[in-house]
Amino acid sequence: MEHNLADSTQRYIEVTEEDLPLHCPMPGMSLWNSHPRVFLPLEEKGEALCPYCGTLYKLKGEVRRHH
């Protein structure tokens, strides 16, 4: 992951395949203002919005399909 996620006020985060399965809050985010962990499906559309904090996650690159 390329971004510093310590500041949970950040509203846009690019993630890569290594961050999947994606959940918010992510590791490294401050715990003092966290919400319950929610998994966000972004493999199909390439982006997902957290229903708790409104952070927009966008997938950088493509996901290789594993079967």
PDB file as gemmi writes it, atoms N, CA and C in Angstrom:
CRYST1    1.000    1.000    1.000  90.00  90.00  90.00 P 1                      
ATOM      1  N   MET A   1       0.848  -1.169   0.000  1.00  0.00           N  
ATOM      2  CA  MET A   1       0.000   0.000   0.000  1.00  0.00           C  
ATOM      3  C   MET A   1       0.893   1.231   0.000  1.00  0.00           C  
ATOM      4  N   GLU A   2       0.524   2.228  -0.746  1.00  0.00           N  
ATOM      5  CA  GLU A   2       1.370   3.391  -0.943  1.00  0.00           C  
ATOM      6  C   GLU A   2       1.038   4.563  -0.035  1.00  0.00           C  
ATOM      7  N   HIS A   3      -0.124   4.577   0.587  1.00  0.00           N  
ATOM      8  CA  HIS A   3      -0.571   5.758   1.309  1.00  0.00           C  
ATOM      9  C   HIS A   3      -0.417   5.604   2.808  1.00  0.00           C  
ATOM     10  N   ASN A   4      -0.193   6.722   3.480  1.00  0.00           N  
ATOM     11  CA  ASN A   4      -0.170   6.743   4.933  1.00  0.00           C  
ATOM     12  C   ASN A   4      -1.616   6.746   5.410  1.00  0.00           C  
ATOM     13  N   LEU A   5      -2.016   5.681   6.086  1.00  0.00           N  
ATOM     14  CA  LEU A   5      -3.410   5.555   6.495  1.00  0.00           C  
ATOM     15  C   LEU A   5      -3.610   5.909   7.961  1.00  0.00           C  
ATOM     16  N   ALA A   6      -2.626   6.524   8.595  1.00  0.00           N  
ATOM     17  CA  ALA A   6      -2.747   6.856  10.005  1.00  0.00           C  
ATOM     18  C   ALA A   6      -3.812   7.919  10.230  1.00  0.00           C  
ATOM     19  N   ASP A   7      -4.072   8.733   9.230  1.00  0.00           N  
ATOM     20  CA  ASP A   7      -5.062   9.796   9.364  1.00  0.00           C  
ATOM     21  C   ASP A   7      -6.377   9.316   8.773  1.00  0.00           C  
ATOM     22  N   SER A   8      -7.335   9.004   9.620  1.00  0.00           N  
ATOM     23  CA  SER A   8      -8.602   8.452   9.132  1.00  0.00           C  
ATOM     24  C   SER A   8      -9.515   9.524   8.551  1.00  0.00           C  
ATOM     25  N   THR A   9      -9.071  10.775   8.488  1.00  0.00           N  
ATOM     26  CA  THR A   9      -9.875  11.813   7.865  1.00  0.00           C  
ATOM     27  C   THR A   9      -9.706  11.795   6.354  1.00  0.00           C  
ATOM     28  N   GLN A  10      -8.764  11.024   5.866  1.00  0.00           N  
ATOM     29  CA  GLN A  10      -8.557  10.889   4.434  1.00  0.00           C  
ATOM     30  C   GLN A  10      -9.809  10.264   3.831  1.00  0.00           C  
ATOM     31  N   ARG A  11     -10.324  10.833   2.763  1.00  0.00           N  
ATOM     32  CA  ARG A  11     -11.584  10.372   2.183  1.00  0.00           C  
ATOM     33  C   ARG A  11     -11.415   9.611   0.879  1.00  0.00           C  
ATOM     34  N   TYR A  12     -10.196   9.506   0.357  1.00  0.00           N  
ATOM     35  CA  TYR A  12      -9.956   8.782  -0.891  1.00  0.00           C  
ATOM     36  C   TYR A  12      -8.681   7.973  -0.723  1.00  0.00           C  
ATOM     37  N   ILE A  13      -8.779   6.679  -0.947  1.00  0.00           N  
ATOM     38  CA  ILE A  13      -7.621   5.806  -0.783  1.00  0.00           C  
ATOM     39  C   ILE A  13      -7.539   4.879  -1.981  1.00  0.00           C  
ATOM     40  N   GLU A  14      -6.361   4.831  -2.611  1.00  0.00           N  
ATOM     41  CA  GLU A  14      -6.117   3.861  -3.676  1.00  0.00           C  
ATOM     42  C   GLU A  14      -5.559   2.603  -3.044  1.00  0.00           C  
ATOM     43  N   VAL A  15      -6.093   1.461  -3.449  1.00  0.00           N  
ATOM     44  CA  VAL A  15      -5.639   0.181  -2.936  1.00  0.00           C  
ATOM     45  C   VAL A  15      -5.211  -0.699  -4.103  1.00  0.00           C  
ATOM     46  N   THR A  16      -4.445  -1.726  -3.793  1.00  0.00           N  
ATOM     47  CA  THR A  16      -3.984  -2.667  -4.814  1.00  0.00           C  
ATOM     48  C   THR A  16      -4.511  -4.060  -4.494  1.00  0.00           C  
ATOM     49  N   GLU A  17      -4.239  -4.983  -5.359  1.00  0.00           N  
ATOM     50  CA  GLU A  17      -4.687  -6.357  -5.179  1.00  0.00           C  
ATOM     51  C   GLU A  17      -4.177  -6.938  -3.856  1.00  0.00           C  
ATOM     52  N   GLU A  18      -3.023  -6.489  -3.392  1.00  0.00           N  
ATOM     53  CA  GLU A  18      -2.462  -6.988  -2.143  1.00  0.00           C  
ATOM     54  C   GLU A  18      -3.323  -6.610  -0.938  1.00  0.00           C  
ATOM     55  N   ASP A  19      -4.163  -5.587  -1.066  1.00  0.00           N  
ATOM     56  CA  ASP A  19      -5.027  -5.138   0.028  1.00  0.00           C  
ATOM     57  C   ASP A  19      -6.336  -5.920   0.109  1.00  0.00           C  
ATOM     58  N   LEU A  20      -6.580  -6.810  -0.844  1.00  0.00           N  
ATOM     59  CA  LEU A  20      -7.829  -7.571  -0.880  1.00  0.00           C  
ATOM     60  C   LEU A  20      -7.747  -8.800  -0.006  1.00  0.00           C  
ATOM     61  N   PRO A  21      -8.808  -9.228   0.641  1.00  0.00           N  
ATOM     62  CA  PRO A  21     -10.123  -8.604   0.645  1.00  0.00           C  
ATOM     63  C   PRO A  21     -10.076  -7.287   1.420  1.00  0.00           C  
ATOM     64  N   LEU A  22     -10.718  -6.291   0.875  1.00  0.00           N  
ATOM     65  CA  LEU A  22     -10.688  -4.943   1.428  1.00  0.00           C  
ATOM     66  C   LEU A  22     -11.683  -4.787   2.561  1.00  0.00           C  
ATOM     67  N   HIS A  23     -11.225  -4.161   3.619  1.00  0.00           N  
ATOM     68  CA  HIS A  23     -12.130  -3.825   4.716  1.00  0.00           C  
ATOM     69  C   HIS A  23     -11.778  -2.440   5.243  1.00  0.00           C  
ATOM     70  N   CYS A  24     -12.769  -1.801   5.814  1.00  0.00           N  
ATOM     71  CA  CYS A  24     -12.597  -0.480   6.412  1.00  0.00           C  
ATOM     72  C   CYS A  24     -13.065  -0.581   7.856  1.00  0.00           C  
ATOM     73  N   PRO A  25     -12.352  -0.051   8.817  1.00  0.00           N  
ATOM     74  CA  PRO A  25     -11.076   0.641   8.682  1.00  0.00           C  
ATOM     75  C   PRO A  25      -9.959  -0.334   8.337  1.00  0.00           C  
ATOM     76  N   MET A  26      -8.928   0.205   7.685  1.00  0.00           N  
ATOM     77  CA  MET A  26      -7.778  -0.588   7.270  1.00  0.00           C  
ATOM     78  C   MET A  26      -6.734  -0.590   8.371  1.00  0.00           C  
ATOM     79  N   PRO A  27      -5.812  -1.564   8.327  1.00  0.00           N  
ATOM     80  CA  PRO A  27      -4.713  -1.559   9.297  1.00  0.00           C  
ATOM     81  C   PRO A  27      -3.948  -0.241   9.199  1.00  0.00           C  
ATOM     82  N   GLY A  28      -3.567   0.285  10.316  1.00  0.00           N  
ATOM     83  CA  GLY A  28      -2.822   1.535  10.330  1.00  0.00           C  
ATOM     84  C   GLY A  28      -3.694   2.757  10.563  1.00  0.00           C  
ATOM     85  N   MET A  29      -4.997   2.616  10.456  1.00  0.00           N  
ATOM     86  CA  MET A  29      -5.891   3.743  10.739  1.00  0.00           C  
ATOM     87  C   MET A  29      -6.011   3.910  12.253  1.00  0.00           C  
ATOM     88  N   SER A  30      -6.241   5.127  12.684  1.00  0.00           N  
ATOM     89  CA  SER A  30      -6.382   5.409  14.108  1.00  0.00           C  
ATOM     90  C   SER A  30      -7.565   4.649  14.681  1.00  0.00           C  
ATOM     91  N   LEU A  31      -7.377   4.088  15.864  1.00  0.00           N  
ATOM     92  CA  LEU A  31      -8.436   3.314  16.483  1.00  0.00           C  
ATOM     93  C   LEU A  31      -9.399   4.174  17.303  1.00  0.00           C  
ATOM     94  N   TRP A  32      -8.981   5.357  17.678  1.00  0.00           N  
ATOM     95  CA  TRP A  32      -9.817   6.171  18.567  1.00  0.00           C  
ATOM     96  C   TRP A  32     -11.146   6.574  17.939  1.00  0.00           C  
ATOM     97  N   ASN A  33     -11.205   6.647  16.617  1.00  0.00           N  
ATOM     98  CA  ASN A  33     -12.463   7.035  15.977  1.00  0.00           C  
ATOM     99  C   ASN A  33     -12.932   5.988  14.965  1.00  0.00           C  
ATOM    100  N   SER A  34     -12.581   4.744  15.215  1.00  0.00           N  
ATOM    101  CA  SER A  34     -12.936   3.670  14.278  1.00  0.00           C  
ATOM    102  C   SER A  34     -14.410   3.300  14.368  1.00  0.00           C  
ATOM    103  N   HIS A  35     -14.872   2.688  13.314  1.00  0.00           N  
ATOM    104  CA  HIS A  35     -16.218   2.126  13.264  1.00  0.00           C  
ATOM    105  C   HIS A  35     -16.074   0.618  13.132  1.00  0.00           C  
ATOM    106  N   PRO A  36     -17.164  -0.139  13.202  1.00  0.00           N  
ATOM    107  CA  PRO A  36     -17.066  -1.595  13.036  1.00  0.00           C  
ATOM    108  C   PRO A  36     -16.444  -1.946  11.680  1.00  0.00           C  
ATOM    109  N   ARG A  37     -15.696  -3.035  11.642  1.00  0.00           N  
ATOM    110  CA  ARG A  37     -15.064  -3.465  10.394  1.00  0.00           C  
ATOM    111  C   ARG A  37     -16.140  -3.911   9.407  1.00  0.00           C  
ATOM    112  N   VAL A  38     -16.039  -3.414   8.199  1.00  0.00           N  
ATOM    113  CA  VAL A  38     -16.958  -3.791   7.134  1.00  0.00           C  
ATOM    114  C   VAL A  38     -16.122  -4.143   5.903  1.00  0.00           C  
ATOM    115  N   PHE A  39     -16.450  -5.274   5.279  1.00  0.00           N  
ATOM    116  CA  PHE A  39     -15.741  -5.684   4.068  1.00  0.00           C  
ATOM    117  C   PHE A  39     -16.409  -5.037   2.865  1.00  0.00           C  
ATOM    118  N   LEU A  40     -15.585  -4.526   1.955  1.00  0.00           N  
ATOM    119  CA  LEU A  40     -16.081  -3.759   0.808  1.00  0.00           C  
ATOM    120  C   LEU A  40     -15.721  -4.466  -0.498  1.00  0.00           C  
ATOM    121  N   PRO A  41     -16.713  -4.864  -1.280  1.00  0.00           N  
ATOM    122  CA  PRO A  41     -16.439  -5.517  -2.565  1.00  0.00           C  
ATOM    123  C   PRO A  41     -16.129  -4.474  -3.634  1.00  0.00           C  
ATOM    124  N   LEU A  42     -14.915  -4.483  -4.145  1.00  0.00           N  
ATOM    125  CA  LEU A  42     -14.601  -3.529  -5.193  1.00  0.00           C  
ATOM    126  C   LEU A  42     -14.024  -4.197  -6.430  1.00  0.00           C  
ATOM    127  N   GLU A  43     -14.001  -5.521  -6.443  1.00  0.00           N  
ATOM    128  CA  GLU A  43     -13.432  -6.234  -7.584  1.00  0.00           C  
ATOM    129  C   GLU A  43     -14.213  -6.011  -8.880  1.00  0.00           C  
ATOM    130  N   GLU A  44     -15.528  -5.887  -8.828  1.00  0.00           N  
ATOM    131  CA  GLU A  44     -16.324  -5.736 -10.046  1.00  0.00           C  
ATOM    132  C   GLU A  44     -16.303  -4.318 -10.597  1.00  0.00           C  
ATOM    133  N   LYS A  45     -16.545  -3.323  -9.770  1.00  0.00           N  
ATOM    134  CA  LYS A  45     -16.640  -1.939 -10.232  1.00  0.00           C  
ATOM    135  C   LYS A  45     -15.325  -1.180 -10.143  1.00  0.00           C  
ATOM    136  N   GLY A  46     -14.383  -1.692  -9.345  1.00  0.00           N  
ATOM    137  CA  GLY A  46     -13.106  -1.015  -9.202  1.00  0.00           C  
ATOM    138  C   GLY A  46     -13.104   0.063  -8.141  1.00  0.00           C  
ATOM    139  N   GLU A  47     -14.233   0.246  -7.452  1.00  0.00           N  
ATOM    140  CA  GLU A  47     -14.294   1.197  -6.361  1.00  0.00           C  
ATOM    141  C   GLU A  47     -15.420   0.826  -5.413  1.00  0.00           C  
ATOM    142  N   ALA A  48     -15.309   1.301  -4.178  1.00  0.00           N  
ATOM    143  CA  ALA A  48     -16.336   1.033  -3.168  1.00  0.00           C  
ATOM    144  C   ALA A  48     -16.318   2.167  -2.155  1.00  0.00           C  
ATOM    145  N   LEU A  49     -17.495   2.464  -1.634  1.00  0.00           N  
ATOM    146  CA  LEU A  49     -17.672   3.523  -0.654  1.00  0.00           C  
ATOM    147  C   LEU A  49     -18.019   2.890   0.693  1.00  0.00           C  
ATOM    148  N   CYS A  50     -17.287   3.286   1.735  1.00  0.00           N  
ATOM    149  CA  CYS A  50     -17.573   2.760   3.064  1.00  0.00           C  
ATOM    150  C   CYS A  50     -18.881   3.363   3.566  1.00  0.00           C  
ATOM    151  N   PRO A  51     -19.837   2.516   3.978  1.00  0.00           N  
ATOM    152  CA  PRO A  51     -21.119   3.039   4.444  1.00  0.00           C  
ATOM    153  C   PRO A  51     -21.035   3.732   5.798  1.00  0.00           C  
ATOM    154  N   TYR A  52     -19.967   3.511   6.550  1.00  0.00           N  
ATOM    155  CA  TYR A  52     -19.823   4.136   7.867  1.00  0.00           C  
ATOM    156  C   TYR A  52     -19.162   5.510   7.801  1.00  0.00           C  
ATOM    157  N   CYS A  53     -18.009   5.586   7.147  1.00  0.00           N  
ATOM    158  CA  CYS A  53     -17.240   6.838   7.193  1.00  0.00           C  
ATOM    159  C   CYS A  53     -17.206   7.584   5.871  1.00  0.00           C  
ATOM    160  N   GLY A  54     -17.686   6.964   4.797  1.00  0.00           N  
ATOM    161  CA  GLY A  54     -17.734   7.637   3.514  1.00  0.00           C  
ATOM    162  C   GLY A  54     -16.430   7.646   2.741  1.00  0.00           C  
ATOM    163  N   THR A  55     -15.430   6.920   3.210  1.00  0.00           N  
ATOM    164  CA  THR A  55     -14.161   6.856   2.486  1.00  0.00           C  
ATOM    165  C   THR A  55     -14.367   6.111   1.174  1.00  0.00           C  
ATOM    166  N   LEU A  56     -13.856   6.677   0.099  1.00  0.00           N  
ATOM    167  CA  LEU A  56     -13.929   6.051  -1.214  1.00  0.00           C  
ATOM    168  C   LEU A  56     -12.632   5.301  -1.470  1.00  0.00           C  
ATOM    169  N   TYR A  57     -12.752   4.023  -1.753  1.00  0.00           N  
ATOM    170  CA  TYR A  57     -11.604   3.186  -2.080  1.00  0.00           C  
ATOM    171  C   TYR A  57     -11.642   2.905  -3.568  1.00  0.00           C  
ATOM    172  N   LYS A  58     -10.491   3.103  -4.231  1.00  0.00           N  
ATOM    173  CA  LYS A  58     -10.391   2.793  -5.662  1.00  0.00           C  
ATOM    174  C   LYS A  58      -9.253   1.806  -5.871  1.00  0.00           C  
ATOM    175  N   LEU A  59      -9.536   0.825  -6.700  1.00  0.00           N  
ATOM    176  CA  LEU A  59      -8.563  -0.211  -7.008  1.00  0.00           C  
ATOM    177  C   LEU A  59      -7.584   0.299  -8.053  1.00  0.00           C  
ATOM    178  N   LYS A  60      -6.306   0.223  -7.731  1.00  0.00           N  
ATOM    179  CA  LYS A  60      -5.249   0.615  -8.654  1.00  0.00           C  
ATOM    180  C   LYS A  60      -4.753  -0.659  -9.336  1.00  0.00           C  
ATOM    181  N   GLY A  61      -4.886  -0.731 -10.638  1.00  0.00           N  
ATOM    182  CA  GLY A  61      -4.505  -1.939 -11.363  1.00  0.00           C  
ATOM    183  C   GLY A  61      -5.679  -2.888 -11.479  1.00  0.00           C  
ATOM    184  N   GLU A  62      -5.386  -4.119 -11.841  1.00  0.00           N  
ATOM    185  CA  GLU A  62      -6.432  -5.108 -12.034  1.00  0.00           C  
ATOM    186  C   GLU A  62      -6.268  -6.251 -11.054  1.00  0.00           C  
ATOM    187  N   VAL A  63      -7.351  -6.981 -10.854  1.00  0.00           N  
ATOM    188  CA  VAL A  63      -7.351  -8.138  -9.983  1.00  0.00           C  
ATOM    189  C   VAL A  63      -7.198  -9.379 -10.843  1.00  0.00           C  
ATOM    190  N   ARG A  64      -6.218 -10.196 -10.508  1.00  0.00           N  
ATOM    191  CA  ARG A  64      -6.082 -11.468 -11.200  1.00  0.00           C  
ATOM    192  C   ARG A  64      -7.076 -12.429 -10.614  1.00  0.00           C  
ATOM    193  N   ARG A  65      -7.812 -13.090 -11.454  1.00  0.00           N  
ATOM    194  CA  ARG A  65      -8.834 -14.042 -11.001  1.00  0.00           C  
ATOM    195  C   ARG A  65      -8.177 -15.346 -10.587  1.00  0.00           C  
ATOM    196  N   HIS A  66      -8.473 -15.810  -9.392  1.00  0.00           N  
ATOM    197  CA  HIS A  66      -7.955 -17.085  -8.896  1.00  0.00           C  
ATOM    198  C   HIS A  66      -9.102 -18.070  -8.835  1.00  0.00           C  
ATOM    199  N   HIS A  67      -8.916 -19.241  -9.446  1.00  0.00           N  
ATOM    200  CA  HIS A  67      -9.953 -20.283  -9.415  1.00  0.00           C  
ATOM    201  C   HIS A  67      -9.421 -21.530  -8.830  1.00  0.00           C  
TER     202      HIS A  67                                                      
END                                                                             
